[in-house]
Amino acid sequence: MRRLWGRLTSVNVQKAVWGLDEAGLAYERIDAGGAFGVVSDPAYRALNPNGLVPTLEEDGFVLWESNAILRYLAARCPALALPEDPRARAHVDQWLDWQATSFTPAMRDAFWQLFRSSDPDRALVAGSLRKTEALAAVLDTHLADRDYVVGDRFSIADIALGCAVHRWLNLPAERTERPALNRWYARLANRAGSARALGEPIG
Protein backbone atom coordinates (compact mmCIF):
# COMPACT_ATOMS: atom_id res chain seq x y z
CA MET A 1 0.00 0.00 0.00
CA ARG A 2 1.50 3.31 -1.08
CA ARG A 3 0.11 6.69 0.02
CA LEU A 4 1.21 10.21 -0.77
CA TRP A 5 -0.05 12.90 1.58
CA GLY A 6 -0.39 16.41 0.24
CA ARG A 7 -2.54 18.77 -1.81
CA LEU A 8 -1.78 18.88 -5.51
CA THR A 9 -1.39 22.67 -5.61
CA SER A 10 1.77 22.38 -3.49
CA VAL A 11 4.89 22.60 -5.66
CA ASN A 12 6.62 20.04 -3.46
CA VAL A 13 3.71 17.61 -3.73
CA GLN A 14 3.75 18.13 -7.49
CA LYS A 15 7.37 16.91 -7.56
CA ALA A 16 6.48 13.71 -5.72
CA VAL A 17 3.39 13.11 -7.87
CA TRP A 18 5.38 13.56 -11.06
CA GLY A 19 8.09 11.21 -9.81
CA LEU A 20 5.59 8.52 -8.89
CA ASP A 21 3.81 8.85 -12.23
CA GLU A 22 7.07 8.72 -14.21
CA ALA A 23 8.03 5.62 -12.24
CA GLY A 24 4.70 3.99 -13.06
CA LEU A 25 3.96 3.29 -9.40
CA ALA A 26 0.39 2.99 -8.13
CA TYR A 27 -0.45 5.19 -5.16
CA GLU A 28 -3.27 6.87 -3.31
CA ARG A 29 -2.93 10.61 -2.86
CA ILE A 30 -4.60 12.11 0.23
CA ASP A 31 -5.25 15.86 0.35
CA ALA A 32 -3.40 17.48 3.24
CA GLY A 33 -2.02 20.90 3.98
CA GLY A 34 -3.44 24.34 3.27
CA ALA A 35 -7.22 24.46 3.40
CA PHE A 36 -7.36 20.69 3.84
CA GLY A 37 -5.71 20.78 7.26
CA VAL A 38 -4.64 17.32 8.47
CA VAL A 39 -0.97 18.30 8.91
CA SER A 40 -1.51 19.38 12.54
CA ASP A 41 -3.28 16.16 13.50
CA PRO A 42 -1.29 13.97 15.91
CA ALA A 43 -1.57 11.01 13.56
CA TYR A 44 -0.02 13.00 10.73
CA ARG A 45 2.67 14.49 12.96
CA ALA A 46 3.63 10.95 13.89
CA LEU A 47 4.47 10.49 10.20
CA ASN A 48 5.98 13.91 9.56
CA PRO A 49 6.90 15.89 12.69
CA ASN A 50 7.37 19.04 10.58
CA GLY A 51 3.69 19.20 9.72
CA LEU A 52 4.51 19.75 6.04
CA VAL A 53 3.75 17.99 2.75
CA PRO A 54 4.48 15.76 0.96
CA THR A 55 4.86 12.61 3.01
CA LEU A 56 5.22 9.21 1.35
CA GLU A 57 4.04 6.04 3.11
CA GLU A 58 4.99 2.69 1.63
CA ASP A 59 4.40 -0.58 3.50
CA GLY A 60 5.41 0.93 6.84
CA PHE A 61 8.24 3.01 5.38
CA VAL A 62 7.76 6.78 5.76
CA LEU A 63 9.68 9.49 3.90
CA TRP A 64 9.29 13.25 3.77
CA GLU A 65 11.11 16.05 1.90
CA SER A 66 10.21 16.17 -1.78
CA ASN A 67 13.73 15.88 -3.18
CA ALA A 68 14.47 12.95 -0.84
CA ILE A 69 11.36 11.27 -2.25
CA LEU A 70 12.65 11.88 -5.79
CA ARG A 71 16.04 10.38 -4.91
CA TYR A 72 14.33 7.37 -3.37
CA LEU A 73 12.24 6.83 -6.49
CA ALA A 74 15.35 7.15 -8.66
CA ALA A 75 17.09 4.48 -6.58
CA ARG A 76 14.14 2.09 -6.95
CA CYS A 77 12.82 2.69 -10.45
CA PRO A 78 14.77 2.12 -13.68
CA ALA A 79 12.79 4.84 -15.45
CA LEU A 80 14.28 7.43 -13.10
CA ALA A 81 17.64 5.81 -12.40
CA LEU A 82 20.46 8.22 -11.63
CA PRO A 83 23.49 8.27 -13.95
CA GLU A 84 26.12 5.64 -13.19
CA ASP A 85 28.92 8.13 -13.69
CA PRO A 86 29.67 9.78 -10.30
CA ARG A 87 30.20 13.19 -11.87
CA ALA A 88 26.93 13.13 -13.76
CA ARG A 89 25.17 11.93 -10.60
CA ALA A 90 26.76 14.80 -8.68
CA HIS A 91 25.37 17.21 -11.26
CA VAL A 92 21.86 15.85 -10.65
CA ASP A 93 22.36 16.50 -6.93
CA GLN A 94 23.75 19.95 -7.69
CA TRP A 95 20.62 21.01 -9.57
CA LEU A 96 18.28 19.43 -7.00
CA ASP A 97 19.99 21.47 -4.29
CA TRP A 98 19.99 24.61 -6.45
CA GLN A 99 16.24 24.30 -6.91
CA ALA A 100 15.66 23.86 -3.19
CA THR A 101 18.12 26.43 -1.86
CA SER A 102 18.28 29.10 -4.58
CA PHE A 103 15.56 29.17 -7.24
CA THR A 104 12.47 28.37 -5.18
CA PRO A 105 13.46 30.52 -2.16
CA ALA A 106 14.11 33.48 -4.48
CA MET A 107 10.56 33.17 -5.83
CA ARG A 108 8.89 32.71 -2.44
CA ASP A 109 8.04 36.34 -1.63
CA ALA A 110 6.57 36.97 -5.09
CA PHE A 111 4.46 33.83 -4.85
CA TRP A 112 3.19 34.48 -1.34
CA GLN A 113 2.40 38.12 -1.98
CA LEU A 114 0.68 37.53 -5.32
CA PHE A 115 -1.28 34.43 -4.35
CA ARG A 116 -1.75 34.52 -0.61
CA SER A 117 -1.99 38.21 0.31
CA SER A 118 -5.05 40.41 -0.14
CA ASP A 119 -2.79 43.46 -0.18
CA PRO A 120 0.50 42.47 -1.86
CA ASP A 121 3.67 44.25 -0.80
CA ARG A 122 4.90 45.43 -4.19
CA ALA A 123 8.43 46.06 -2.93
CA LEU A 124 8.71 42.45 -1.76
CA VAL A 125 7.31 41.23 -5.07
CA ALA A 126 9.74 43.33 -7.09
CA GLY A 127 12.73 42.19 -5.07
CA SER A 128 11.72 38.56 -5.35
CA LEU A 129 11.18 38.85 -9.11
CA ARG A 130 14.63 40.42 -9.56
CA LYS A 131 16.30 37.60 -7.66
CA THR A 132 14.39 34.94 -9.55
CA GLU A 133 15.06 36.56 -12.93
CA ALA A 134 18.79 36.33 -12.27
CA LEU A 135 18.47 32.63 -11.47
CA ALA A 136 16.16 31.99 -14.43
CA ALA A 137 18.92 33.45 -16.58
CA VAL A 138 21.37 30.92 -15.11
CA LEU A 139 19.06 28.03 -15.99
CA ASP A 140 18.29 29.45 -19.44
CA THR A 141 22.01 29.71 -20.24
CA HIS A 142 22.61 26.19 -18.97
CA LEU A 143 19.82 24.82 -21.19
CA ALA A 144 20.91 26.68 -24.32
CA ASP A 145 22.64 23.66 -25.86
CA ARG A 146 20.90 20.75 -24.16
CA ASP A 147 17.52 19.06 -23.98
CA TYR A 148 17.66 18.10 -20.30
CA VAL A 149 19.24 19.52 -17.18
CA VAL A 150 21.88 16.78 -16.86
CA GLY A 151 23.26 14.76 -19.76
CA ASP A 152 21.10 13.57 -22.61
CA ARG A 153 18.24 11.98 -20.68
CA PHE A 154 15.37 13.03 -18.44
CA SER A 155 16.14 12.87 -14.70
CA ILE A 156 14.73 13.82 -11.33
CA ALA A 157 16.55 17.16 -11.72
CA ASP A 158 14.14 17.93 -14.56
CA ILE A 159 11.20 17.05 -12.30
CA ALA A 160 12.29 19.30 -9.44
CA LEU A 161 13.16 22.22 -11.68
CA GLY A 162 10.19 21.63 -13.97
CA CYS A 163 7.76 22.08 -11.08
CA ALA A 164 9.56 25.21 -9.89
CA VAL A 165 9.62 26.70 -13.39
CA HIS A 166 5.92 25.83 -13.79
CA ARG A 167 5.25 28.06 -10.80
CA TRP A 168 7.57 30.79 -12.14
CA LEU A 169 5.96 30.87 -15.58
CA ASN A 170 2.47 31.08 -14.07
CA LEU A 171 3.10 34.00 -11.73
CA PRO A 172 0.95 36.98 -12.74
CA ALA A 173 4.01 39.12 -13.44
CA GLU A 174 6.17 40.25 -16.33
CA ARG A 175 9.20 38.08 -17.03
CA THR A 176 12.14 38.25 -19.38
CA GLU A 177 11.76 35.89 -22.32
CA ARG A 178 13.96 32.83 -21.84
CA PRO A 179 13.92 30.82 -25.10
CA ALA A 180 15.95 27.82 -23.92
CA LEU A 181 14.08 27.56 -20.63
CA ASN A 182 10.73 27.79 -22.40
CA ARG A 183 11.74 25.17 -24.96
CA TRP A 184 12.86 22.79 -22.20
CA TYR A 185 9.68 23.40 -20.18
CA ALA A 186 7.50 22.69 -23.23
CA ARG A 187 9.36 19.40 -23.75
CA LEU A 188 8.71 18.39 -20.14
CA ALA A 189 5.06 19.43 -20.30
CA ASN A 190 4.55 16.98 -23.18
CA ARG A 191 5.62 14.01 -21.07
CA ALA A 192 2.77 11.76 -19.93
CA GLY A 193 4.21 11.68 -16.42
CA SER A 194 3.93 15.44 -16.05
CA ALA A 195 0.18 15.61 -16.68
CA ARG A 196 -1.00 15.73 -13.06
CA ALA A 197 1.89 17.81 -11.77
CA LEU A 198 1.86 20.51 -14.43
CA GLY A 199 -1.87 20.33 -15.14
CA GLU A 200 -2.85 21.94 -11.84
CA PRO A 201 -3.06 25.68 -11.19
CA ILE A 202 -0.56 27.02 -8.71
CA GLY A 203 -1.77 28.47 -5.46
N, C-alpha and C positions, 0 to 999 in steps of 0.2 A: 504494500500500500504506500503510495507516494502522494504527499500533500505539499502544496506551496501556499503559504499564507501571505496575503498582501493584495491590495487593490491594484487594478491594472493601470490606473493613471499615475502610479508611482514610477519614476524613471528606473529605480533600482529593481522593482518588481518586473518591469518590462525586460530588463536584462536577463533575469532568471527565466521568465516565460520564453523568451526567444531561444535561450540556450536549451531548455527542455524540448522545445519544438524542433530545433535543428537536430537534436540528438534522437528524436523519434521516440521519446519516452512518454508513456501514459502517466497522467497525474491529475489530481483534483486541485483546483485553485479555490481558496476560501478567502473572500473579501475580508480585509482587516486593515486598520489604519485609517486616518482621516475621519470622514463622516461615519465610517463603519465601526469605529471603536475597536473593541476586542483586545488591542495591544496593551491595555492596562489591566486586563483580567489576570488574576493569579495563575490560571492555567496556561495562559499564553506566556506570561513572564517566566514560568518554569521552563519554557522552550527557549525563549529569547529574553534574557534579563534586561536588555536595552530598551525593550518595548518598541522596537522598530520593525519594519518589513524590508525585504522578504525574509521568511524563515522556511527552510526546506525540511520536511520530515520524510524519512524513508526507512521503513522497517525498524523503527527504534533509533535510527541515526538522525541527529538533528544538526543542521548547519545554518548559520546566518552570515551576513555580509555578502552582498551580491557578487562581487568579484571572486570571493572564495567559492561561491556556488558555481560560477563559471569554470574556475580551475578544477573543481571536483568533477564536473561534467566532462571536461576535456580529458581528464585522467581515465574516465570510465568508458567514454564513447568514441569509437573510431572516427565518426563524422566530425568531431571537434578536437581530435588529437593534437597536442602541441607538437611543434617541430622537434625532430630528434637532435638536430644540431644545437648544442648548448647556447651558442651565440644568437641564433634565431629565436630560441625559447626565451632568452633574456630580453630580446626586443619585444616579444609579446608581453612579458611582465612590465617592461618599461612603459609601454603605452597604456596598459591597464592602470598602473599607478598614476600616470599623467592624467588620465581621465578622472580618477578619484581625487587627486590632490591638487590639480591645477585647473583643468577645463571646467568641470562641474562646479567647484567652489567659486570660480570667477563669475559664473552665470547666476549664482544663487540669489543675490540681491535683486537683480532684474526680474527673475522669475517670481520671487515672493512678492515684490512690490506690484508687478503687473497682474498677477493672478490671485493673490491672496489678500491684498490691501484694498480697502474702499477709497483710500486717499493716498495714491502712490507718491512716494518721495522721489521726485524727479532727479534730484542730485544723486541719490543712491542708484537709481536706474542707469543714469548716464555713466557713472563710474564703473558699474558692473559691465555695461555694454562695451566700454573702452577696453577693459581687461580681457573680456571674452573675444573681442575682435582681434586683439593681438595674438591670442592663442589659436583662434580659427585660422589666422594667417600661417601659423606654424604648421598646422595640420594640412592646409591647402598646399603649401610648398612641398611637404613630405609626399603628398599624394599625386604630385604633378606628373610623375613618370611611372606610376604603379596603379594596379587595380585594387589591391588590398593593403591594409596597414603594414603587414609583415609578410615578406616573401611573395609568392605567386599564388597563394591559396587563402581562402576565407578562414578566419580564426576567431577565437573569443575576444581578441582585441577589437575586431570589427563590430562585434555585438556590443561591447561596452561603449565604444565611441559612437556607434550608430545610434544608440538610444539617446546619448547626450546630444548629438548633433540634431536628432529629431526634435528634441526640446528647443534647441537653439534656433532652428529654422522656422519653428512655429511660434516664437515669441512675437507679439504684436509690436514690432520695432523695426526701424530701418537697419539693414545690414549691408556691409560691403559684399559685392558679388565675388564668390569664390568658385571659379569654374571646376577645378579639380575636386574640391570637396563636394560640390553638387553632383558631379558625375559619379563619384564613389557612392554617395548616399542613394542616388537613383538605382545604382546596381544592387545595393543591399535591399532596397525597398521592393525589388522584384523577386527576391528570394521567398519561397513558400514559407520558410521558417519565421520570417519577419512579420507575417500578416497580423498576428495578434498584437505584437509589441508595437509596431509602427502604425497600426490601424486605429489606435485609440487617441482621442484628444489628450493634450497635456493639461494638467491642472492639479 
